[in-house]
Amino acid sequence: MEELMNLHFTNIWWTIGVPLFFMVLDIITGYYNAWKNNEVSSSKMRNGLGKKCAELCYIALGFIFKFAFGVESIMYFMVIYVCYMEMVSLFENCAKLGLPIPSKLKGRLNDEPKK
């Protein structure tokens, strides 16, 4: 129990773990959505994984600014930006899957393909 009392959310590992957690959830929900709609495509998966690699590069760039130049705010901005993008993507995937999303939020999502 004492270990839980010493849990610090300012630990540097949280800045890696939280975005990775959201990325994994986004990959799972995106793949499930494609599977459900019979739209599984290796080219779409490559593009999606390429975007995930770019997001990891954003976070790495933030770490470079933190450790090389001592500027933590850029690292935190990059981490928050990646988490925000992943959360929006998760909500879009959940809306496409038919899960209940609040109407105010659903109206702002780009969950329908443009024609």
N, C-alpha and C positions, 0 to 999 in steps of 0.2 A: 504494500500500500504506500510505503514511503517513496517508492520509485515514481508513482503517479504524482506525488506532491512536488517532485523535482523536475517535472516535465516542463520544458521551456519552449514556447512556440517561436522564440526568436533564434532558435538554433539554426545553423546554416543548412542542415539536412532537410528542414521543412521547405526551404526554397527550392529544393530539388524534388522532394517527395510529393508535394501537393500538385504541381503541374503534371508530373508523371502519372499520378493517380487519375487526374482528369483526362489525360491523353488516352490512357488505357480504357477508361469508361467510354470515351468518344469512339475509339476504334471498335469496341464491342458493340455499342448501340448502332453504329454505322453499318457494320458488317451484318448484324441481325436484321436491320432494316432492308439492306440489299438482298439478303437471303429470303426474307419474307415476300419481297416484291419480285423475286426471280431476276434481279439485276446485278448479280455478282459479276464483277469484271476485274480482271487483273490490271488493266490500265488505270481504272479508277482507284484501285488499291495502291498502285505505285504512286499515283499523284498524291493520294492522301498521306501515304507514308513519307513522301518527299516533303510535304508540308509539315509533318511532325518533326522531321529532321531539321527543317528551317527553324521551327519553334525552339528546338533544343539549342540551336546555334544562337538564337536570341538570348536564351538564358546563359549560355557560355559567355557571350559578349558582356552580359551584365556582371558575371563573375570576374571577367578580366578587368572591368572598370573598378570593381570592388577591391581586388587584391593588388592590381598594378598601380592604380591611381588613388585608391582610398576613397572612392566615391560609391557609397552604398545605395544612394537613392536611385541610380540608374539600374542597378541589379534588381531592386524591389519593384521598380516600374516595369521592367521586362517580365518579371515573374507574375505580377498582377495582370499585365496585358495578356500573357499566354493563358493564364487561368480564366480570364474573362472570355477570351476567344473560345476556349474549350467548353465553358459553361453555356455559351450561346449555341454552340454546335450541339451540345447534349440536349438542350431544350428543343432545337430544331429536329433532331433525330427522334426524340420522344413524341413530339407533335406529329411527325410522320407516321409513327407507330400507333397513334390513336390514344396515347396516354393523356389523362386530363391535365391541361395546362391552364392557368388563369387567363381569362379572356384579354385582359390588358396586356399581358406578356405575349400571348399568342398573336395578337394583332401586330406586334412589332417584329415578329420572326419572319424570316424568309424561308418558310417551310414548304412552299409550293413552287415547283419549277416554273420559270417564266416561259411564255409561249410566244 
